[in-house]
Amino acid sequence: MKSLFRPLIVIFAVLTAITGLAYPAVMTAFGQAAFHRAVNGSLIVVDGKVAGSELIGQQFDAPQYFWGRLSATSPNPYNATSSGGSNLGPTNPALADEVKGRIAALKAAGTDVSQPASQPTSQPIPADLVTSSASGLDPEISPAAAAYQVERVARARHLNPVDVQALVDRYTKGRQFGVFGEPRVNVLKLNLALDGKAAS
């Protein structure tokens, strides 16, 4: 038994050094060299200050900004240390209350229609504007959800809705490799672009 003790200690020490020290160090160095921005959180820096990450949503509720998806994380929305959905089923009254609350907030902010008053035909509210994402951190919305808010944002900023829609189109990303996923708009990037446009 004693003859096996020393080899076991040596193997344990060697594997610990390889898997616990050497491998993480090599992979960290490789990541920093080859994918520096991604491994550091895909941070968006404005005027030398971090405005956020393009991978994690933020709370926007002012009428002059585009709003993202609801977040069910606790204790605060978009809490990256508590990623998760609400897990509310379609028959749960709490889900219906959440949807009704968001619809009321959209209407109170002046986003009850997606068309100008001269074009009274409205479209249904996109589902991603009134439901939580599975992660609670979703930084993107659908182009339809962005288009639904164009009139309200343009009115709040005294901009031409056509110009605001053009900005939405510019920040709309297509499917990955043209096949995977759906077209999407990063809310933080779009709002930062709006602030830049207003400042100019």
Beta strands, then each sheet from edge to edge (+ up, - down):
strand 1: 43-46
strand 2: 49-53
strand 3: 140-141
strand 4: 172-173
strand 5: 184-186
sheet 1: 1+ 2-
sheet 2: 3+ 5- 4+
end
